[in-house]
């Protein structure tokens, strides 16, 4: 790791004089913490980064204030928050995803009364990027940055189903398929067959597959090349979306997701 004098060394790098030392230290701190999910206390941060403890403390407090770090409960250790994950997810989709989606999310929320959410892939999981809270007194709320399993979540299924078959199979092969409820699909072969149905339908369901009493309906959002970049979905108590209404809600979610896709220049087929 870099020592204290190296932060000030400009002889080996002609651009070093333009580098802001404390910003550089903060970025190195984030990189270090990304490999230490259990967190690190300030003293150890100073030791590992080879900077004064006081400097490590000021940087950590600044990052905490901006929402990038948090204290591990009942300890003095700092760890990363999901904020970087959200920023990273934005960078791999499109910086305008929020801008192009928020009014559609709100219209979907108003049309269904249920919480509408936006999310995307995060390695072999999904991540929530934003939400428009439902209008019912009882509604689901999910913090941005929350990760979800692809094999149970409606948006995960919709995004996977929207991939080319080879890429879909490769991604599914990497997934762990833990069981959460009796409805959870835990076989890779069964899940791939299920995704073919989702692809044909154009939207996916989570029918109490991760949480009893919860129904989610999601559809993929595509970019200009037709590739999947995100998903739009609603989540509700199962009692508010009976089986007889699943396809009606699914068509509504898909129509709104397709509208966002159109804003990215996607040309959609009937089942895309």
N, C-alpha and C positions, 0 to 999 in steps of 0.2 A: 504494500500500500504506500501511497505517497507520503513523504515526510514533510514537516513544516517548511523547511527551506525550499522544497520543490515547488510549493505554491507560488513563491515569489521569483523563481528562476526564469529568466527571459532569454538566456543565452542560447538555448537549444531550439527555441521555437520563435520564429520571427513574428508570429501573431500573438505571442504570450502577453505582450504589453496591452493588448485589447481585452484580455480575459478579466472578468470581475472575480476576484478570489473567493469571496463568500458565496457567490452564486455557484461557482465551480464546486466548492465544498458541499453545498446543499445537494447538488446533483449526484456527487459521489456518495453522499449519505443515503440518498434515495436508492441508489444502485445497491449499496450494502444491505439496506433493510429489505430489499426485494428478495434477498436470498435467506432472510432470517425471519420467517413468519411469526416466531415466538416473541420477537422484539428484542431490543438492546437498550440497556440503560445509558445515561449520558456519559458516565465515566468510561464505559467500555467503547462507546462511540468515539470518544476522544482518543483512546488508546489505539483502536483499530484504524482510525483515519489519520493518526499521528498529528493531531492538532490539540491545542489547549482545551481542557474541559469546559472552560467558560465560553469558548467559541462554539464548541459542540452544543452547549446548552442554548445559546442564542439562536443558532440555526434551527435546532429542534423545535424551540418554542415558536419561531417564525413559521415553520412548516405546519406545526400544529394549529396555529392561528388561521392559516390559509386552508385548513381542512385536509392536508396531505398526510399528516401523522395524527395518531391518537395514543393516549396512554392505555396500556394493558391494565385491566381492572385489578385493583389491589396490589399493583406493583409500580415500580418506577421506570419500567421499560416502555420505549416507544416502538410503535409498529406502523406500517403503512395502512391507510384507509382505502376504500374502494375508489376514491376520487381519481387517482391516476388511471385506474382501470377504465373509468368512464371516458377520460380524455383519450386514452389509447384506442378505445373502441370507436370513438368519433374519427380518429385519424385514419383508421383502416376502412371506414365506410365513406363518409363524405362530411366535410365541415358544415354543409348546409342541411344535413339530415334533420336536425331539430327544427330549423326554420321552415323546411318544406313539409314537415309532418304535424306540427302542433295544432294548426287549425283543423286538420282532418281528424286528429285524435279527439279533439273537443267535440266535433260534430258526431263522431262515432259514439262518444260518451253520451251526448244529448239524445241520440237516436235510440240507444239501448238502455240508458240509465245506469250502465255499469262502468266500472273503472276501465279505461283504455290505456294500454301501455305500449311502449316502443322499446325494442331491444335488438341485440345482434349477437353474433358468435363471439366467444372469448375462449380461444383454444378449443378444448373439447367440452366446453360448457356454453351456456348463454349468459348474457348480462343485461339487466334492465337499465335503459338509458333515461327514460322519462315516463311520466304518467299524467293522465287527466282523471282526477278522482271522480267516482260515480256520484250520482245525484240522490241515491237512496240513503236513508238514515243509517242502514248497515251496509258497509261497502268494504272492499278489500283495498289496502294501500301497501305498496311495495317500495322500499327505498331505492332510488337510483344507485347503481353499483352492485345490487344484489345479484348473485349468480344463481342459475337454475340448471337442473339436469335436462339434457336434450331429449332423453327418451321418455320423459313423462310430461314435459311442458308442451302445450299447444304451439307456441312459437318455435320451440326447438324442432318439433316434428315438421312444421311448415317449412322451416329453413332447410332442413335436411332433405325433405321431399323435393325441394326446388333445385337441388344440385344435380349435375349429370350423374348417371347411375354409377359410373366407376368411382367418382369422388365420394358419392354417397356411401358406397360400400366400404371404402377405405376409412371414412370417418366413423362409421358405425362399428367397424372392427376394433377401433381404438377405445370405444366407450365401455365403461363399467356400467352395468345395468342393475343397480341395487333395487330391491323391492321395498316400496313404501306402504302400499295397500294391496288388497287382493286383486285389484285391477291393473297393477303395474306389469308391463311386459318385461320379462327378464331374459328372453332368448334372443340372440342376435338374428337368427334366421326369422323368427316370428316378427321381430321389429322391422326388418327389411321388407317383409311382405306387407306389414302394416303401412309402411311409408309409401309403397306403391299405391295403396288405396288413397292415402292423403294426396299424393301427386295427381291422381286422377280427379279427385274431388276439388282440389285447389285450396283447401284449408284443413287444419288439423284440430283435433279435440284433445283435451285433458279431462277425462270423465272420472274424477276422483281417483286419479292414478298416482298422485303425489300426496294429496290431502283429502281425507274423507269430507264429503259435503261441498266440494269445490269443483266448478266447471270452468274451463277456459277454452276459448276458440280463437285460433290465430291463423294468419295468412302471411306469406312472404312478401317482402318488398324487394324489387329488382332495380338494378342500375341500368345505364344506357346500353351496356353490352348484353343485358339479359341475365347477368349473374346476380345471385342473391346477396343483398347487402344488409338486410335487417328484417324485422318482422313486426307486425302490428297485431295486437290481440286484446280481448276483453276477458275479465275474470269476474266470476259471480258465484253466489251460493247456488248449488245445484237445484234447489227448489224454485229458483226464479227462471231457470232455463230447462223446461221439461224436454224429454227426448223428442217429442213431436215438433219442437221448435228449433232443434239443433241446426238443421240445414238452412232454415230461414235466417238465423243469426249468422251462420257461417257465410252465406252469400253476402250478407251485409258487411261483415268484416272484410271479406275478400274485395268487395267493391271499393271500400275505403283504402285498403292497401294498394290496390291497383291504381287508384288516383294518385297516391304518393309516387308509385313507380313511374307513372306517366310524367310526373314533374322532373324525373331524372332522365327522361327520354327513352324509357323502356318501351319496346313494342311487344305487346302481350298477346299470346294465343288464348283460346277459350279456356284452357286448363292451366295456364302459366300463373 
